[in-house]
């Protein structure tokens, strides 16, 4: 009889400020470092005006020359860190169900740092719930 697969779930129990060291290098979406490869954050959504008050954040977070995991990525909504997002290491797909949002402007920020800390990429964008 095969052994059952081990499931590991990691969550963050409290929101934290994004003033930590993960933002030490800033870039518009790509930042290269020696030995850490290049991290790219692309295909971000939602953007512009959104009629759905329960949108899903989606992005592609990939690293050339580095092997990113969920713990290498930080996602912020309106300045508060969100820990319960999905990241598919093999595909680079990130998604997060935001829950019910109030009408108005909201900002999403993704910060990805290679495991060695030698490469960091940051992408932020704003959308409006109407």
GILIN-V217355 format. One record per pair of residues at least 6 apart in sequence whose ideal C-beta (glycine too) atoms are under 7 Angstrom apart, sorted by the first residue. I is the first residue (numbers start at 1). J is the second residue. D is the distance in Angstrom with one decimal. If there is no record, write none. Layout:
[[I | J | D] [I | J | D]]
This chain:
[[11 | 83 | 5.3] [11 | 84 | 5.8] [12 | 81 | 6.4] [12 | 83 | 2.7] [15 | 80 | 3.8] [15 | 81 | 5.3] [16 | 81 | 4.9] [18 | 76 | 5.4] [18 | 79 | 6.6] [18 | 81 | 6.6] [18 | 109 | 6.9] [22 | 74 | 5.5] [22 | 111 | 4.9] [22 | 113 | 5.5] [22 | 120 | 6.9] [23 | 111 | 6.0] [23 | 122 | 6.4] [24 | 120 | 6.5] [25 | 31 | 5.4] [25 | 120 | 4.2] [26 | 122 | 5.7] [27 | 121 | 5.6] [27 | 122 | 6.3] [29 | 40 | 6.6] [29 | 41 | 5.4] [29 | 42 | 6.8] [29 | 121 | 6.3] [29 | 123 | 5.0] [30 | 38 | 5.8] [30 | 40 | 5.5] [30 | 121 | 6.0] [31 | 39 | 6.5] [31 | 119 | 5.9] [31 | 120 | 5.6] [31 | 121 | 4.8] [32 | 38 | 4.6] [32 | 119 | 6.2] [33 | 118 | 3.8] [33 | 119 | 3.6] [34 | 118 | 6.0] [35 | 116 | 6.5] [35 | 118 | 5.4] [36 | 65 | 6.9] [36 | 66 | 5.3] [36 | 114 | 4.0] [36 | 116 | 5.2] [36 | 118 | 3.3] [36 | 119 | 3.4] [37 | 63 | 5.2] [37 | 64 | 4.6] [37 | 65 | 2.5] [37 | 66 | 4.0] [37 | 114 | 6.4] [37 | 119 | 5.9] [38 | 64 | 4.7] [38 | 65 | 6.8] [38 | 119 | 6.7] [39 | 63 | 4.7] [39 | 112 | 4.9] [39 | 114 | 6.5] [39 | 119 | 5.4] [39 | 121 | 3.8] [40 | 62 | 5.2] [40 | 121 | 6.8] [41 | 59 | 5.9] [41 | 61 | 5.3] [41 | 110 | 5.4] [41 | 112 | 6.3] [41 | 121 | 5.4] [41 | 123 | 3.9] [42 | 60 | 5.0] [43 | 59 | 6.1] [43 | 60 | 4.5] [44 | 59 | 4.6] [44 | 123 | 6.2] [44 | 125 | 5.5] [45 | 58 | 4.9] [46 | 55 | 4.7] [46 | 127 | 4.7] [47 | 125 | 6.0] [47 | 127 | 5.2] [48 | 127 | 6.3] [49 | 128 | 5.1] [49 | 130 | 5.1] [50 | 127 | 5.4] [50 | 128 | 6.7] [50 | 129 | 5.3] [50 | 130 | 6.9] [51 | 130 | 6.0] [53 | 100 | 5.6] [53 | 101 | 5.4] [53 | 129 | 5.4] [54 | 98 | 6.7] [54 | 99 | 6.5] [54 | 100 | 5.6] [55 | 98 | 5.6] [56 | 95 | 5.8] [56 | 96 | 6.8] [56 | 97 | 5.3] [56 | 98 | 6.7] [57 | 95 | 6.6] [57 | 96 | 4.4] [57 | 98 | 6.2] [57 | 108 | 5.4] [58 | 94 | 6.9] [58 | 95 | 5.1] [59 | 94 | 4.7] [59 | 110 | 5.8] [60 | 92 | 4.9] [60 | 93 | 6.2] [61 | 68 | 6.5] [61 | 73 | 6.0] [61 | 87 | 6.9] [61 | 92 | 5.5] [61 | 94 | 5.3] [61 | 110 | 6.5] [61 | 112 | 5.2] [62 | 92 | 4.0] [63 | 114 | 6.0] [66 | 114 | 4.0] [66 | 115 | 6.6] [66 | 119 | 6.4] [67 | 115 | 6.8] [68 | 89 | 6.7] [68 | 112 | 6.2] [68 | 114 | 6.9] [69 | 89 | 6.0] [70 | 87 | 4.3] [72 | 112 | 6.0] [72 | 113 | 5.6] [72 | 114 | 6.6] [72 | 115 | 5.9] [73 | 87 | 5.8] [73 | 94 | 6.8] [73 | 110 | 6.6] [73 | 112 | 4.9] [74 | 81 | 6.0] [74 | 111 | 4.5] [75 | 82 | 4.9] [75 | 85 | 5.1] [75 | 96 | 5.9] [75 | 110 | 5.5] [76 | 82 | 6.7] [76 | 109 | 4.3] [77 | 98 | 6.5] [77 | 106 | 6.7] [77 | 108 | 5.9] [78 | 106 | 5.7] [78 | 107 | 5.8] [82 | 96 | 6.1] [85 | 94 | 6.2] [85 | 95 | 6.7] [85 | 96 | 3.7] [86 | 94 | 6.8] [86 | 95 | 5.0] [87 | 94 | 4.9] [101 | 129 | 5.0] [102 | 129 | 6.9] [103 | 129 | 5.3] [103 | 130 | 6.4] [104 | 128 | 6.6] [104 | 129 | 6.4] [105 | 126 | 5.7] [105 | 128 | 5.1] [106 | 126 | 6.8] [106 | 127 | 6.0] [106 | 129 | 6.6] [107 | 124 | 6.1] [107 | 126 | 4.8] [108 | 124 | 6.7] [108 | 125 | 5.9] [109 | 122 | 6.8] [109 | 124 | 3.9] [110 | 123 | 5.2] [111 | 120 | 6.8] [111 | 122 | 4.9] [112 | 120 | 7.0] [112 | 121 | 5.2] [113 | 120 | 4.6]]
